[in-house]
Amino acid sequence: MVESGLRIAVFHMGFMYSGGGERTAIYESILLEKRGHDVVCFAPTVRADACHPDLIKRINLYGFLPKVKVSLPLRDFLSLVLSSFLVPFYARRFADFDVILCHGQPATWIGYCIAKTLKKPYVCYLHQPARFLYPRPIDLEVGWKVKKDFALLNNLVRTTKPFIKALDHVSVVSANAVLVNSNWISKSVKEIYGCTPITCPPGVDTRKYRPSNNQAELTINNKTVGKPFILSTNRHYPQKRLEHLIMMMPKILKSCNVNLVVTSDFTSHTQKLMKMAKDLKIKDKVLFTGQVSETDLIKLYQNADVYAYSSPCEDFGLGPIEAMACGAPAVVWDYAGPTETVIDGFTGFRAKPYSIDDFANKVLCLLTDEEVNRKMGANAADFVRKNYSWDRHMSIIEPMLSNLI
């Protein structure tokens, strides 16, 4: 910790749902504050009830623009657009801050404008290159129908792409430092922006996320969680491919009587997933819990027999390391960010992309071989503690911010 704490502004693209990027920005704010810095977090749009509600209340959080109390359609879209183009009118608000830490777009663009206006240093943390500008194959396949605000943003970017791409590029390459969450994203950033970023993976609070011998019956949101169970914690968006987990269940149930537990807020896509489970006649074996508290999330991780991560082309994936920290071996695709966090045959398995049959076989191995499951779970917890603690993350972030002053 520096002798005199910094005044740090943390910018995020928007706290609209409980994702890994949102958790990273929240934990950075909490931990920098604990280390003696004055930290305030800002975002174009803030939905505290939908984004890690038990964590977000621990930080100083504000919108860039004054809060409008009336309910507006497409509020998130309007907030993101207006916050991006009205920066000159509120830039002076940040005159007393020493440094700005930006997560994603449009937070990086806003940080760039403020930094240039006030001659302040800023750091860009890229969880991924902006996906509306640089979509992944899954984005092109399924689009952004679940959230209308994102669909409208996608259309806006598509019609003004050369202009938006130029703004995105200058805001990233002008940063005093560029951080990324994985080596896989680092390669993309080098190709797109021509800069060499520093890899700084997110972490896990290893004091809370740890194995437990408590085998009491679980009740989550007034729903009984039957054991044994496979756990998944991804958002209910088509991009996360949760249907792959439902499609593998009939094969798994032929060999093992197990449940599939899926957390996260319900979306318009949830009904499609429920219908799929019903059509496959496994409705009673798939439990959708809805949003869960962090306390309940940890209990689920600690009691899960296997953690299944179906998201393709994932930049990092916080779920697998959280589960592994709690002693649950993970099954992921052998592609992109999770290949760095899951050591095949040691902390879990990596399945052939995107073979549902191979994924199911890997899950079955962990369900039916108790010794393999126990060893991999212990390996996983130890591996995360050594490589993915928040202390390790902060050992990169804090000195970098301090050295800019």
Secondary structure as UniProt FT lines:
FT   STRAND          7..12
FT   HELIX           20..34
FT   TURN            35..36
FT   STRAND          38..43
FT   TURN            48..50
FT   HELIX           53..56
FT   TURN            57..58
FT   STRAND          61..63
FT   TURN            73..74
FT   HELIX           75..85
FT   HELIX           87..90
FT   HELIX           91..94
FT   TURN            95..96
FT   STRAND          99..103
FT   TURN            105..106
FT   HELIX           107..118
FT   STRAND          122..126
FT   TURN            131..133
FT   HELIX           137..142
FT   TURN            143..144
FT   HELIX           148..159
FT   HELIX           161..173
FT   STRAND          177..180
FT   HELIX           183..193
FT   STRAND          198..199
FT   TURN            206..208
FT   STRAND          218..220
FT   TURN            221..222
FT   STRAND          223..225
FT   STRAND          229..232
FT   HELIX           238..240
FT   HELIX           243..255
FT   STRAND          259..263
FT   TURN            268..269
FT   HELIX           270..279
FT   TURN            280..281
FT   HELIX           283..285
FT   STRAND          286..290
FT   HELIX           294..303
FT   STRAND          306..308
FT   TURN            312..313
FT   HELIX           318..325
FT   TURN            326..327
FT   STRAND          330..333
FT   HELIX           338..341
FT   TURN            345..347
FT   STRAND          348..351
FT   TURN            353..354
FT   HELIX           356..368
FT   HELIX           370..387
FT   HELIX           390..403
//
